[in-house]
Amino acid sequence: MPDPDGSPTYTRQQVSGAKVFNGGEGCWYADGTCWFTTKGDNRVWAYDAVNQRIDLAYDDSLVTGGAAPLTGVDNITGARSGDLFVAEHGGNMEITPTGVVTPFLRSTGQGSSEITGPAFAPDGTRLYFSSQRGTSGSSSGGITYEVRGPFR
């Protein structure tokens, strides 16, 4: 990076040919891969730093045969099993594992909120997440949930 402090030129504008992402949001690192989401285009990416390779893992616009099961991609976390779980911002307020993309859980009655911060307990027995604004739609109305597993 020629000018790491970004002054006067923003760092994102200092490297020609840099890959530009649409609304970077959550990321999860496991087994040499950094998984991250871009909410502006509903995609999940996989970056292998050792091999300097980036792959598209999920793109809702490539889903065929009906509505995409995952929209509004936002936060991402991983289970000990290697499964990735993506929380929706909007969409159906679901947490969806990748691979075979299907809803794992849905938060209902909270249309003015979003699921945030999904994280597994180190022993893999519990999943925690929050509804940022809960049922009230207010930032003071947030709710944190615990789902018991095991998630192995």
Buried (B, 14 or more C-beta within 10 A) or exposed (E): EEEEEEEEEEBEEEEEEEEEBEBEBBBBEEEEBBBBBBBEEBBBBBBEEEEEEBEEBBBBEEBEEEEBBBBBBBBBBBBBBEBBBBBBBBBBBBBBBBEEBEBBBBBEEBEEBBBBBBBBBEEBBBBBBBBBBBBEEEEEBBBEBEBEBEBE
